[in-house]
Amino acid sequence: MRRRFSLLVLLGAFLLISSCGPPPAPPAQQFFTDAKNNLQAMDYDAALKNLDRLIEAAGEQPMGQQGVILRTALLAAMADGSKMMAEAFAEGWRMSRANSGQFVQMKGDYYGICRVRLMNTMEAVMAQRNKLGEPMTLEFAFPDYSGSDPVALAMIRQGQYPEDAERFRTEHEVERNALARTLARMAGAGEDVAKGKAAFEKGSAQIDPRVYLVELSGMFYKLSEIFNPKALDDPRYRRISLEVVRDNMDIVLKMLESKPDKGLETRAKKLKADCEKELKKLSS
């Protein structure tokens, strides 16, 4: 009886201590933490899923806005990475004799993946662009950046077909570098990744919505090259991409009316003019 009483006392004490422990993290915060851990581990598909959950849980709250920004940056970087992989296999195909069929297959697969990611990123930006106004904060540890392409990517370009494990690892490294470049651009550092990393050195960075739109649109313009004849040869998607970029620049130019920035205005006008020039070519 005494032993039974002692066990009950210990169980009660345990339950009391457990109930006084730290409360669980709110769902949105937990999803954000999980997404950051996924990004650190270069598990980008898992990161996208957790960012989707974060956005749904946080809604219009600031954390939800951060989720939208980071998800858009990641999608753009993944599109950029898949384009680089496709181009590497295209070069390797011209150099290879033994595995030409495999190179052609991988080139087509990566171009197809890039198309899906580019479309998803443009849709995300189109949903955001009329809501952009004040500077946005992004609390995120800047990703590692190698400063150069993976060695295996150069080997692919030279016609050496990789093992699947090496290809996956190379793909993730390329995407990691692309994410670092994308975040640097969004933070106003242009192509200076070191400057972009410095912008995040305190754990967060301020994102100017005008810079955000210009830089992402510049990426869209470049990524839309996958629809040219030497790649996917799809003028319809090329036209859609150019029209999205052109319309984005109209919004940027309108935003610049209330807060002028000559450098951004010049870039926006040039990007819009480039789009209009390419659209005329498609119509002729």
C-alpha positions in Angstrom: 0.0 0.0 0.0 2.8 2.4 1.0 4.6 1.5 -2.3 1.5 2.2 -4.3 1.0 5.6 -2.5 4.6 6.5 -3.3 4.1 5.7 -7.0 1.0 7.9 -7.1 2.9 10.8 -5.5 5.8 10.5 -8.0 3.3 10.3 -10.9 1.5 13.5 -9.6 4.8 15.3 -9.3 5.8 14.3 -12.9 2.5 15.6 -14.3 2.9 18.8 -12.4 6.4 19.4 -13.7 5.3 18.5 -17.2 2.4 21.0 -17.1 4.7 23.8 -16.0 7.1 23.2 -19.0 7.4 25.6 -21.9 4.3 25.9 -24.1 4.6 24.3 -27.6 5.6 26.7 -30.4 2.6 28.2 -32.3 2.1 26.2 -35.6 3.2 29.1 -37.8 6.4 29.5 -35.9 7.1 25.8 -35.9 6.5 25.6 -39.7 8.9 28.5 -40.2 11.6 26.8 -38.0 11.1 23.5 -39.8 11.4 25.3 -43.2 14.7 27.0 -42.1 16.1 23.6 -41.0 15.1 22.1 -44.3 16.9 24.9 -46.2 20.0 24.4 -44.0 19.9 20.7 -45.0 19.3 21.6 -48.7 16.0 19.6 -48.6 14.2 22.1 -50.7 11.1 20.2 -51.5 10.4 19.7 -47.8 11.1 23.5 -47.3 8.5 24.4 -49.8 5.9 22.2 -48.1 6.6 23.8 -44.7 6.5 27.2 -46.2 3.1 26.4 -47.7 1.9 25.3 -44.2 3.4 28.5 -42.7 1.6 30.7 -45.1 -1.7 28.9 -44.5 -1.3 29.1 -40.7 -0.1 32.7 -40.5 -2.3 34.3 -43.1 -1.8 38.0 -43.5 0.4 38.2 -40.3 4.0 39.4 -40.8 5.3 35.9 -40.4 3.0 34.8 -43.3 4.5 37.6 -45.4 8.0 36.3 -44.6 6.9 32.9 -45.7 5.6 34.2 -49.0 8.9 36.1 -49.7 11.1 33.1 -48.8 8.9 30.7 -50.8 9.1 32.9 -53.8 12.9 33.3 -53.5 13.3 29.6 -53.2 11.1 28.8 -56.2 13.0 31.3 -58.3 16.3 29.9 -57.2 15.2 26.3 -57.9 14.1 27.4 -61.4 17.5 29.0 -61.9 19.2 25.8 -60.7 17.3 23.5 -62.9 18.0 25.8 -65.9 21.7 25.5 -65.1 21.5 21.7 -64.9 19.7 21.6 -68.2 22.3 23.7 -69.9 25.1 21.6 -68.4 23.6 18.4 -69.9 23.0 20.2 -73.2 26.7 21.0 -73.3 27.6 17.5 -72.2 25.5 16.0 -74.9 27.6 17.8 -77.5 30.8 16.5 -75.9 29.6 12.9 -75.2 29.7 9.9 -77.4 28.9 7.1 -75.1 25.9 8.5 -73.2 24.3 10.9 -75.7 20.8 9.5 -75.1 21.0 10.0 -71.4 22.3 13.5 -71.7 19.4 14.4 -74.0 16.9 12.8 -71.6 18.3 14.8 -68.6 18.4 18.0 -70.6 14.7 17.7 -71.4 13.8 16.7 -67.9 15.5 19.6 -66.3 14.1 22.1 -68.8 10.6 20.7 -68.0 11.2 21.1 -64.3 12.4 24.6 -64.8 9.2 25.5 -66.8 7.0 24.3 -63.9 9.1 26.2 -61.3 9.2 29.3 -63.4 5.4 29.3 -63.9 4.8 28.7 -60.2 7.2 31.6 -59.2 5.5 34.0 -61.7 2.1 33.0 -60.3 3.3 33.7 -56.8 4.6 37.2 -57.8 1.4 38.0 -59.7 -0.6 37.2 -56.5 1.7 39.5 -54.5 2.4 42.5 -56.7 -0.7 44.5 -56.0 -0.3 44.1 -52.3 3.3 45.3 -52.1 4.0 48.6 -50.5 6.1 49.1 -47.4 9.6 47.5 -47.0 9.4 43.9 -45.9 11.5 42.1 -43.2 12.9 38.7 -43.8 14.4 36.9 -40.8 16.6 34.3 -42.3 20.2 33.1 -42.0 21.9 33.6 -45.3 22.7 30.3 -47.0 26.2 29.0 -47.5 27.6 29.9 -50.9 30.6 28.2 -52.5 31.5 31.1 -54.8 31.9 28.7 -57.7 29.9 26.0 -59.5 30.3 22.4 -58.2 33.1 20.4 -59.8 30.6 17.8 -60.9 28.8 20.4 -63.0 31.9 21.1 -65.0 32.4 17.4 -65.5 28.8 17.1 -66.9 29.5 19.9 -69.3 32.6 18.0 -70.5 30.5 15.0 -71.3 31.0 12.8 -68.2 27.7 11.4 -67.1 27.3 11.3 -63.3 25.9 8.7 -60.9 22.5 9.6 -59.7 23.7 10.4 -56.1 26.3 12.7 -57.5 23.8 14.4 -59.8 21.3 15.0 -57.0 24.1 16.4 -54.8 25.2 18.7 -57.6 21.6 19.8 -58.2 21.2 20.8 -54.6 24.5 22.7 -54.5 23.6 24.6 -57.6 20.2 25.5 -56.1 21.9 26.6 -52.8 24.1 28.9 -54.7 21.2 30.2 -56.7 19.3 30.9 -53.5 22.2 32.9 -52.1 22.3 35.0 -55.3 18.5 35.5 -55.3 18.5 36.7 -51.7 21.4 39.0 -52.4 19.6 40.6 -55.3 16.4 40.9 -53.3 18.3 42.6 -50.5 19.6 45.2 -52.9 23.1 43.8 -53.4 22.8 43.0 -57.1 25.3 40.3 -58.1 27.5 41.0 -55.0 26.7 37.9 -52.9 29.2 39.0 -50.2 27.3 42.3 -49.8 24.0 40.4 -49.8 25.3 38.1 -47.0 26.3 41.2 -45.0 22.7 42.5 -45.3 21.6 39.4 -43.4 24.4 39.3 -40.9 22.1 40.3 -38.0 19.7 37.6 -38.8 17.3 39.6 -41.0 17.2 42.0 -43.9 14.9 44.7 -45.2 13.5 44.0 -48.6 12.4 47.0 -50.7 9.3 45.8 -52.7 10.4 47.7 -55.8 13.8 46.0 -55.8 12.0 42.7 -55.1 9.9 43.1 -58.2 12.7 44.3 -60.4 15.1 41.6 -59.4 12.7 38.7 -59.6 11.4 40.0 -63.0 15.0 40.2 -64.2 15.3 36.5 -63.3 12.0 35.7 -65.1 13.3 37.4 -68.2 16.5 35.4 -68.2 14.8 32.1 -67.3 12.3 32.5 -70.1 15.2 31.7 -72.5 14.2 28.1 -71.9 11.3 28.6 -74.3 13.6 29.6 -77.2 14.1 27.2 -80.1 17.3 25.7 -78.8 15.6 24.6 -75.6 11.9 23.9 -75.2 10.9 25.8 -78.3 7.6 27.1 -76.9 6.8 30.7 -78.0 3.5 30.7 -76.2 5.2 30.3 -72.8 7.9 32.8 -73.8 5.2 35.3 -74.6 3.5 34.7 -71.2 6.7 35.2 -69.4 7.6 38.4 -71.2 4.1 39.8 -70.6 4.4 39.1 -66.8 7.7 40.9 -66.6 6.4 43.9 -68.6 3.4 44.2 -66.4 5.5 43.9 -63.3 7.6 46.8 -64.5 4.5 48.9 -65.0 3.7 48.4 -61.3 7.3 49.2 -60.3 7.2 52.4 -62.3 3.9 53.4 -60.6 5.5 52.7 -57.2 8.4 54.9 -58.1 6.1 57.9 -58.7 5.6 58.4 -54.9 9.2 57.5 -54.0 11.6 58.1 -56.9 14.8 56.2 -57.4 16.6 57.0 -60.7 18.6 53.8 -60.8 15.6 51.6 -60.3 13.6 53.6 -62.8 16.3 53.2 -65.5 16.4 49.4 -64.9 12.6 49.1 -64.9 12.2 51.0 -68.2 15.0 49.0 -69.8 13.5 45.7 -68.8 10.1 46.8 -70.0 11.6 47.9 -73.3 13.5 44.6 -73.7 10.2 42.7 -73.2 8.3 44.8 -75.7 11.1 44.3 -78.3 11.0 40.5 -77.8 7.2 40.5 -77.9 7.3 42.3 -81.3 9.7 39.6 -82.6 7.3 36.9 -81.5 4.4 38.6 -83.3 6.3 39.0 -86.6 
